Amino acid sequence: MDYNLNIYYTTHAPLNQLSKRHCFNIFLILEGTLIILKNNTFHHFKVGDIFHIHDYECVKHISFNGTLICLSINNFYYYQCSSHQNDKNNTYIPEKYDLHIQFSDMIKAIQHKSNHRFNQSINRLIKSIYVLDDGASQYTEIQNNYKHRLIKDVVHYVNTHLTTKVSCQQIANQFFVNNSFLSREFSALMGCKLSNYITSSKIHASICDLLEDDQLNTIQQRYGFRTQDDYCYLFKRFIGYQPSEIHKYRNPWRDIQHITFDFNHRYQTKV
């Protein structure tokens, strides 16, 4: 699974970027408080609060005094979950306390270096958050802002049509807007061109396939790249290394073991 886990302290690391392109970030406050401006609405978080940020959201850090842990997950998994959750027969309704249990299970899986348990914990966590999102008014501020809502819907469309050939004009037609207007607003909010976001979303999704040891020719065809050489070139351009080096660079186990101690010491002992 493609993810990263980081811990931030007031004195060690400033919160320069709470959102990250192509990532779904889940935060847990271990100590202290955090105040952010999210989609033009102030949010105040305290110890034990879990919140999340999508890459299409406008977020500014206002005040941070404490410690927080961030689980950053490839967008692929969130939108994969969303497609499964759209099943009308799904009746799972989580409680907010479930998020804490699932977060704790994830940390325990890291301690025991259990990939299977870790993947299960993350999948349950994503599923719970998606269902809570779907039934809550958390995104009222986005729904009340036409431009933000449009970009949110476009990002969702791109990430749920990764194996389909789509163009900026097709997306503009899908949402009944002018292509120039869409391109301008997308660049302003996301900090990149829509055409680049479409391509880089496919590349980032392909990381998940590479980690499952899928063959290059299969991945190249799945995401609609003309040749393997084209795919490898674009992968190097957006990711910074070759697909063949994926296991060398995407091995978070070696970097996050120390985080489990801080989690247990700073948070588990208080709840």
C-alpha positions, 0 to 999 in steps of 0.5 A, spaced: 500 500 500 502 506 498 502 511 504 506 515 509 506 516 516 509 522 519 509 526 526 509 533 527 511 537 533 510 544 534 518 545 536 521 541 530 516 542 524 512 547 522 505 545 518 507 548 511 502 544 507 496 540 510 494 538 503 498 534 498 496 533 491 494 526 489 494 524 497 488 523 502 491 526 509 488 523 515 490 527 522 490 525 529 491 530 534 496 527 540 497 533 544 495 540 544 491 544 539 490 546 532 486 551 528 486 551 521 482 555 516 479 550 511 475 552 505 474 559 508 471 556 515 475 556 521 476 549 525 479 548 532 482 541 534 484 538 540 487 532 543 484 526 540 480 529 534 481 526 528 480 530 521 482 529 514 484 533 508 483 532 500 487 535 495 482 539 492 481 543 499 483 550 501 487 549 507 491 554 511 494 553 518 493 558 523 495 556 530 499 549 532 501 548 539 502 540 540 503 534 536 500 531 531 500 525 527 499 524 519 497 518 515 498 520 508 494 515 503 494 515 495 488 518 492 487 511 489 485 508 495 480 513 497 476 513 490 476 506 490 473 505 496 468 511 494 466 506 488 465 500 493 461 505 498 456 507 492 453 500 493 445 501 495 445 495 499 451 497 503 448 499 510 455 500 514 454 506 518 460 507 523 461 511 529 466 517 530 469 512 535 470 507 530 476 512 527 480 512 534 479 504 534 481 503 527 487 508 527 490 504 533 489 498 530 493 501 524 499 503 529 499 496 532 500 493 525 506 497 524 509 495 531 508 488 529 510 489 521 503 486 519 502 488 512 495 484 512 493 487 518 495 494 516 492 494 510 485 492 513 486 497 518 487 503 513 481 500 508 476 500 514 479 507 516 478 510 509 471 506 509 469 509 515 471 516 513 467 516 506 461 514 510 461 519 515 463 524 509 457 522 505 452 523 511 455 529 514 454 536 513 462 537 513 463 540 506 457 545 507 462 550 505 464 547 499 457 546 497 456 553 498 462 555 493 460 554 486 468 554 484 470 549 490 464 545 488 466 544 481 473 543 482 471 537 487 467 534 482 472 534 477 477 531 481 473 526 483 471 525 476 478 524 474 480 519 480 474 515 478 476 515 470 483 513 471 483 507 466 478 511 461 481 516 456 479 523 458 481 530 456 480 537 459 474 539 453 471 532 455 471 534 462 468 541 461 462 538 457 461 533 463 460 539 467 457 544 462 462 549 463 467 553 458 474 549 457 478 556 458 474 557 465 475 550 468 482 550 466 483 557 469 479 555 476 483 548 476 490 551 476 488 557 481 485 552 486 490 546 485 496 549 483 497 545 476 494 544 469 488 540 469 491 536 463 497 535 468 493 533 474 489 527 469 496 524 467 499 525 474 493 522 477 494 516 473 501 515 474 500 516 482 495 510 481 500 506 478 504 506 484 499 502 487 499 497 481 507 497 482 507 495 489 502 489 487 508 487 482 503 488 476 507 487 470 509 494 466 506 492 460 499 491 464 500 497 467 501 501 461 495 499 457 491 499 463 492 507 464 492 508 456 499 510 455 502 509 448 508 505 450 512 502 456 517 508 454 512 513 455 509 510 461 516 510 464 518 517 462 512 520 465 513 516 471 520 519 472 518 526 470 512 526 476 515 521 481 522 522 480 525 515 479 524 509 475 518 504 476 523 499 477 525 502 483 519 503 486 520 498 492 527 501 493 523 508 495 516 506 497 518 502 503 515 506 509 516 500 514 523 502 515 522 510 516 516 510 521 517 505 527 519 510 531 512 513 531 509 508 534 512 510 541 510 517 540 503 514 539 503 510 545 506 515 549 503 521 548 496 519 546 494 511 548 496 513 555 491 518 555 485 515 552 
